[in-house]
Amino acid sequence: MKRLAVLHSCPVWLPQTQTWLYNQVRALPEEIESRVACLRAENLDQFPQPRLQRFFGGSRWAYRAEALLRRIGLPLQPFWLARIARQHKVSLLHSHFGNMGWLNLPVARRLGLAHVVTFYGLDVDFLPQQDGRWHERYRRLFAAADAVLCEGPHMASRIVARGCPQAKVHVHHLGVDLAALPFRPRVRQPGQPLRVLIAGAFREKKGIPAALEALGRLQHEVELEVSLIGDAGTEQREGEEKRRILEVIERHRLGSRLRLLGFQSHARLLEEAYQHHIFLSPSIHAADGDSEGGAPVAIIEMAATGMPVVSTTHCDIPEVIADQRSGLLAAEGDVSGLVERLRWLAAHPDQWQGLALAARRHFEAEFDMAEQGRRLARLYHQLVEQRG
């Protein structure tokens, strides 16, 4: 295929929890000349990007000034983005997150660019619930965008419910680097504690208090060692969730069985993964409208390494983990169900390899980073050709 210049637009390149966006961009084949434009940058040592452009050089002053101008309806970011697109002869603009898609509408329209917008979760229901203006903003976005991408059928149904024409919605799985995830089915040695890993930002949708509640009950039947990777950020709701998490730990006296590791790099997460038997990730719909939207990429990565997963029937998680075939799922918020599934895994280690193998085969077919990159490139070419 001929070369195609694509401009990726995102708020920040790149938080530690967004390895999936790094993989998505770097997995595109060579004929796609990707350039990334962001308002600010962080963790560049972990997520290098040779064609990265930061708003006004990424200074803190410029970032704050842009936020203020955006609040009063005079954002400078679209003019800056349009200049980059012209300079590099971009044919397609890929906006990552729905709110960035709306902000970038004038650029795509003015330059006649094909416009792809990917929704990831927080932007689907949380934003409209917090600020009613997003209902109309999304209607305008859906009318103008060439394609709207999402992780799975549940998120697709939510986007359609918000007014996007069905024909514009494409399910595009977030690929993972399977080559960097050696498949090592877990084995629990006789007399060894059951090692359980939990990982996620301290947000209500991650269901971490329910995970710890389940382990607090199970510890009286099964010898446990638990590791929790994650922490609260600067948002008030994250601080409140941290207090709930610490309360459960204190109430069940889990301190002696639990390691609180805080935020860690993706490399450290993978190191810890291979030292644990089970990944516990019971996502829920938060009271403020936040949800996974699709499914946590951590579930895919952990299961791909050969670790059995216990999760919930939340959003598109069943698209990733088939209950009782490639993992075990409980209903959202069902602590007793989580205990039951953890107890079953502890009693049936001979079944772990079958679950892990089924998960790995599914990911090789539908979530391999390289194949997903090729599929996305084909969509880019198709949309540009349709534009003429």
N, C-alpha and C positions, 0 to 999 in steps of 0.2 A: 504493500500500500504506500501511497505518497505521504510525504511528511506533513504533519499537521501541528500548528502551533496552538497550544491550549494554555489558558491562564486560569489557575486555581486560586480562588479567593476564600480566605478563612479569617476569623478574628485573630487567632493566635497560632503561630507555628513555633512550638507544639507542646501542649501539656503532656506530662508523663502518661496520663491515662488515655492518650489518643494515638497510641502506636498504630492502630488500624488505619488512621488517615495517612500516616507515613508510608505504610505498606501499599495503600491504594495508589498513591502517586508514583512510588518507585517501581511498582509492578507493571506500569504501562510499557508497552513495547517501544523499541527505539524510534519508530517513525513518529511517535508522539513527542513533540518537543514541549515538555511541561515547564511552566514557570509558576512560581507561587508568590502571591501578593497577600500580605497580612498587615494588620494594624500594629502588632508587636510580635517579638520573637523571644523564645526561651528554650532551654535545653538543646541548643544547637549541637552540643557535643554528642548527644544521643541521636538526634534526628537531623543530620546534615542535609542541606538542600543547596546545591550550587547555584540555582537560578532563583534565589530568594530576594524579594524586594519588600522592604518595610516602609510603612507610611512615614514620609519625611525623615527617613533614616532610622526610624524607630525610637526617637527620643521620647522621654517620659512627658515632656512639655507638649509635644505635638499630639501624643495620644490623648492627653487630658483636654487639649483644645478641641480636638475632633469630637470627643464625647460631649462637650458643652455645646458645640455648634449643631450636633445631631439632635440634641434635646430641643433646640429652638428652631429646628427645621432647616438648617443651613449647613449640611455636611460637606466637607471638602473631599472626603474619601472617593466619591464617584469621579470627580475631575482627575484626581491622581491615578485612579484605576484606568480611566479612559486613555490617559497619556501613555501608560505602560502598554496597553493593548495596541495602540497605534504604532508605538515605537517598535514593537516586536512582531507586527503583522499577525496578530492573533486572529484565529477564525472561530474559536469556541471559548466561551466563558463557563467555567464550572464553579458554581457557588456552593460551598460546603456549609450546611445548616440553612434552614428556611429563612431565618431573619437576615442572613447575608444575601440570600437570593433576592429578597425584597429590596434591600439597600442597593443592590447592583442593577436593578431593573432599568434605570435611566441609561446606564452604560451600554447594556446589551441592545437596547432600543436605538440609541443614538448611532452606534457603530454597526448595526445590523448583524450582530454576532449571534450564532447559535448559543442558546443558554440552557445549561443543565443545572438543576438544583437537587442536591441530596439532603434529605431529612434524616436525622439520627436519633431522635427520641425526645429530648428536652423541648425541641422546637415544635413538636407535633401538637401536644395538648397543654403543656405547662404554660407556654407563652400566651396562647389565647385565653386561658383561664385567669392568668394574672393581669392581662391588659386586653380589654375587649377590642381595641383598635386592630389587633392582629387578624380578626375575622375578615375585615374588609381588605386588609393588606394581602392576606393570603389569596383572596378571590382575584385580586389584580395580578398577583404573581402567577397563579395557575393559568390565567387567561393568556399571559404573555410568554411563559417559559415553553421551551421546546420539549423538554422531558423532565420528569420528576422521579428521582430514584429513592428507593428505600430498601430496608434490609429483608423484609419478608411480607407475607400476605396480611398479617394482622396490621402492621403499620400501613400497608397499602390501603386497607379498608378505612383506616382512620383519615388518611389523606383524601380519599374520595369523599368521605363524609363531610370533610371541610370544604368541598366544592371543586376538587380537581377532576377534570374529565378522565374517565377510566383509561382512555387510549393513551394518555400522556404518562401514566404511572408505570414504572418498570421496577420489578423486584431485582435488585442486584446485591448478592451476598457480599459481605465484607471479607475479603480474602486474608488468609494468614500464611505466614512463611513456613510451610510444612517441612521444608528442607532444614530449617533451623530448629525443628521440634522432633528430635529422635523419639521413636515409638518404643517405650519401655514399660510394658504392662506391670503394674505394681504387684508386689508380693509382700504379704505380711508374715513375718517369721513367727514361729510359736513363742508365746510369751511376750511379744513385742506390743507396746501400746498402739492403739489405732491413731494414726497421725492425720489430723484434719486441717486443711488449709482454707481460710476465708480471705478474700481480697476485694477491695473496692473502696471508693471514696465514702466518707461517712455521710451518706444521704439516705433519706427514708426509703427510697425505691430499692435500695440494695438489700433490705430485709435483714441487716446484720443483727439487730436485737433478737429477732426470731431464731436466727441461726445459733446464737449463743444460748438462748433459752432452751432450745432443743438439746444442745450439748450439755447444758447444766443438768438436765433431767437424765440424760444418757450416762453421765459419768458415774452414776451409782451402779450401773450394770457392766460397763465396758471401760477398761483402762484407756484414758485418752491423753494425747498431747495435741494442743491446738496452737496454730499460728494465725495471727490476724495482720494482714498487710493493708495499710490505709490509714487515713486520719481525716480530721476536719480541715477545711480550708477557711477562708475568711468570711464566708456567708453565715449569717445568723442561724439559718436553718441547719447548717452543718454542725455548728456548735451545740445546738439543741439535740441533734442526733447523737453527738458524742457523749453528752450527758446521759442519754438513755442507754447507750452501749455500756458505759462504765457502771451504771446502776445494775444492769443485768449481771455483769461480771462480779460485782460486789455481792449481790443477793445470792448468787449460786456459789460464791467462794471459788471462782474459777482461776484465781490469780496464779496458783501453783502449777496449773496445767496449761497456762496460756502465755504465749509470747506476743507482746504488742510491738510490732516492728515499724509502725509508722509508714509514711510514703517511701517507696523503694523504686529503683529503676526497673525497667522491664527485664533487664538481664538478671537482676537479683530475684525478681519474681520467678523466673524460670528455674534458677538455681534451687529456690525453695520448693518449687513444684515437684522436682524429682526426689525430694526428701520426704514427701507426704504420700499418704495412701488415697485420700478422698478430697475432692474439692466440693465445698458447700457454698451455694450461691442462690439463696431463696428470694428472688426479686418480688416486689409487690408494687401496686399502684399507690403512690403517696397521696396524702390528703390534699396537697396543693396542686395536684394534677400531674406531677412529674411521674415518669415511667421510663422503662428501658426503651419503649417504642418498638424496638426490634428485640435483640438479645445481646447480653454482654459478650464482647469478643473474648474476654477472659475464659468463659465457659468453653468456647471452641478450642482455644489454645491449651487449656488444662486437659481437656478430654483427648486432644490430639496427642499429648505426650504419653497417653496410656493410663490416665488416672480416672477412676469412676467418678461421675458427677451426680450430686443430689441438688436438684433445683426445683422450680415451680412451673406451673402451666401459665406463666405470665407472658403476655404479648407474643413475640415470635420465638420464645425459647423452645416450644415444641417443634419448630422448624429446624432447630439445631440438634436437640436431644429427643429421640423417640423413647417415650416412657417404656421401661422394662425391656427395651431392645438395645439401646446405646447409652442408657443412664436411667435414673429414677427421678420422677417428678411428683411433687405433692401440690395440693391446691395452694393458692396464695394465702399467706398468713396462717396456714395449718401447722402449728408447732407439733402437734401429736403426729401428724403425717410425716413430718421431717424425722421425728424420733423413730417412727416405724421403719422408714427407709434406711436410715443410718444403722439401726439395729439389724436389719436384714443383711446389709453389706458386711457388717462385722461377723455375722454368723455364716456367711456364704462367700468366703474369699475365693473359692473355686470358680465362682461365676464372674469374677472381675475381668478376666482376660476376654471373655466373650463380649461383654459390654464395651470394653475399650476397643476391641477390633472392629466392631460394628460402627462405632463412632468414627474411628480413623478412616474407614472406607467411605463413609458418607462425606467426610471433609475432603478427601482426595477428589471426590466427584464434583462437589459443589462449592467448596470454600478454599481451594488452592489459590494462592495469591497470583501466581503467573497466569493461570487460566482465566481468573476473574479480570486481570489486566487486559488480556486479549479480548474478552467480551466487551469490556468498557470501551476499548479502542474502536471496535467495530461499530458500537453505538455512536461514538463521536463522528466517525466518517459518514455514517448514514445520515445523521442530523445535518451535517455541513452540506452534504450533497443535496438534501431536500431544500436547503436554503438557496441552492444554485450558486 
